[in-house]
Amino acid sequence: MASCSEPVSRTWVGTQLWLWPNLLSLDAPLVAVLWQILFARCFHASPDSLPAVLLVLAVWLIYAADRALDAWSGNGRLPRHEFYRRHWKSVLPLWVTVLAFTTWLASAYLPAVLFHRGLALLAAIGIYFGIVHLAPERIRRVWPKEAAVAVLFALGASIATWTKVQSTADTLSILLFSCLCWINCVAIEHWENERWQSAGWSRQAGDEPKEVGAFLGLPIGVAALFVGVAALLFLSEHRPVIGGAETASALAFVWLDRARRRLSADALRVLADVALLSPIFFLPLAGMRF
């Protein structure tokens, strides 16, 4: 654990193994590809490994770039930002290589319709980056960053199955997943802000975190319970597997919110993403005709 006055101080060699996926930005790609596979199987889309590979690479590129930019600008004080601040010279060549490979793979082998969808989503992500990292502080303060991340993440995870969305239940399943992603972002921000305030970390001008503690005016645990109940009620008949996964993730957030004061900051950060790994338990049922 870092000291209160130097929250990002850490000896990386001694970092626990379970923290490395978060530091290396590998947790978000895993979450994205698991939900992509779940959507594809439940919507009976044609199985194809290429979109899954491209999704993993693209999500890693986005998250690594976002954290590196936070680190360079001085906006990030957490271990994941400090990692990129210290190791960007090693990460940058890898990032450029992955970007070139991903661009070639998508342009050469991805079907045209999916490629164009990806370009449209990439443009939206570019706007997000511009606002978050280049816009004046007064705009960034009111910009709904967590909601934007959630929507873009859910669209990316479901992009390969858009043509298979044929019912209200299908649309609702993607919408509720975006709500879970939103809760994930809000919860991490809120829990980290709580630790910031309780630990009394020293602050400099511009260091103050944005106040985040509610999801559409609801406490995190209540919002998660609401999403879980909605998934259970509205998806149990037509999309029971996706509904089950979303309910399980929602209940995980309810438990985390209640247990947050008994868990370390590192554990909360990791478990907030683990809560979205529920498709692991439901994939064996996916693709079955209910």
Buried (B, 14 or more C-beta within 10 A) or exposed (E): EBEEEEBBEBEEEEBEEEBEBBBBBBBBBBBBBBBBBBBBBBBEBEEEEBBBBBBBBBBBBBBBBBBBBBBBEEBBBBBBBBBBBBBBEEBEEEBEEBBEEBEEBBEEEBEEEBBEBBEEBEEBBEEBBEBBBEEEEEEBEEBEBBBBBBBBBBBBBBBBBBEBBEEEBBEBBBBBBBBBBBBBBBBBBBBBBBBBEEBEBEEEEEEEBEEBEEBEEEEBBBBBBBBBEBBBEBBBEBBBBBBBBBBBBBBBBBEBBEEBEEBEBBBBBBBBBBBBBBBEEBBEBBBEEE
